[in-house]
Amino acid sequence: MTDPTTGAHQDGEPRDEPPAGPRPLGADRSPTGEPAVDTALARLADADHLDVNGHLAVYEDVHGDLREALAALDRAPGPSGAPAPMGSPASHDTRS
């Protein structure tokens, strides 16, 4: 425990400590091969320079982008953008 007035620990010896404040998590982000997902995950680095109370906005944005990328998988390819018919491979319907 540190004495806030002297900066010394309980044993009386001052210690070099990193400054309080935001520090990068240093989490590895490996490419997924899906551009929309890779872009969204890269945005997580935006939280590295923010205080904790600023993380939520970044996480919500990234979450929304990832949800959109996932929803795009359920849309049929082609100009209509209509959902794939039930039972087709693109529908990912595993119900029997």
Contacts in CASP RR format, 6 or more apart in sequence:
PFRMAT RR
TARGET T0000
AUTHOR 0000-0000-0000
METHOD contacts of the structure
MODEL  1
MTDPTTGAHQDGEPRDEPPAGPRPLGADRSPTGEPAVDTALARLADADHL
DVNGHLAVYEDVHGDLREALAALDRAPGPSGAPAPMGSPASHDTRS
1 9 0 8 1.000
1 10 0 8 1.000
2 8 0 8 1.000
2 9 0 8 1.000
2 15 0 8 1.000
2 17 0 8 1.000
3 9 0 8 1.000
3 10 0 8 1.000
3 12 0 8 1.000
6 12 0 8 1.000
6 14 0 8 1.000
7 14 0 8 1.000
8 14 0 8 1.000
8 15 0 8 1.000
9 15 0 8 1.000
21 51 0 8 1.000
22 48 0 8 1.000
22 49 0 8 1.000
22 50 0 8 1.000
22 51 0 8 1.000
22 52 0 8 1.000
23 48 0 8 1.000
24 45 0 8 1.000
24 48 0 8 1.000
24 49 0 8 1.000
25 47 0 8 1.000
25 48 0 8 1.000
26 48 0 8 1.000
27 44 0 8 1.000
29 41 0 8 1.000
29 42 0 8 1.000
29 44 0 8 1.000
29 45 0 8 1.000
31 38 0 8 1.000
32 38 0 8 1.000
32 41 0 8 1.000
34 69 0 8 1.000
36 65 0 8 1.000
36 68 0 8 1.000
36 69 0 8 1.000
36 72 0 8 1.000
37 66 0 8 1.000
37 69 0 8 1.000
39 65 0 8 1.000
40 62 0 8 1.000
40 64 0 8 1.000
40 65 0 8 1.000
40 66 0 8 1.000
40 69 0 8 1.000
41 62 0 8 1.000
43 58 0 8 1.000
43 61 0 8 1.000
43 62 0 8 1.000
43 65 0 8 1.000
44 58 0 8 1.000
44 59 0 8 1.000
44 62 0 8 1.000
46 58 0 8 1.000
47 54 0 8 1.000
47 55 0 8 1.000
47 58 0 8 1.000
47 59 0 8 1.000
50 58 0 8 1.000
73 90 0 8 1.000
73 92 0 8 1.000
74 83 0 8 1.000
74 84 0 8 1.000
74 90 0 8 1.000
74 91 0 8 1.000
74 92 0 8 1.000
75 81 0 8 1.000
75 82 0 8 1.000
75 83 0 8 1.000
75 84 0 8 1.000
76 82 0 8 1.000
76 83 0 8 1.000
76 84 0 8 1.000
76 85 0 8 1.000
76 88 0 8 1.000
76 90 0 8 1.000
77 90 0 8 1.000
83 91 0 8 1.000
84 90 0 8 1.000
84 91 0 8 1.000
85 91 0 8 1.000
86 93 0 8 1.000
87 93 0 8 1.000
END
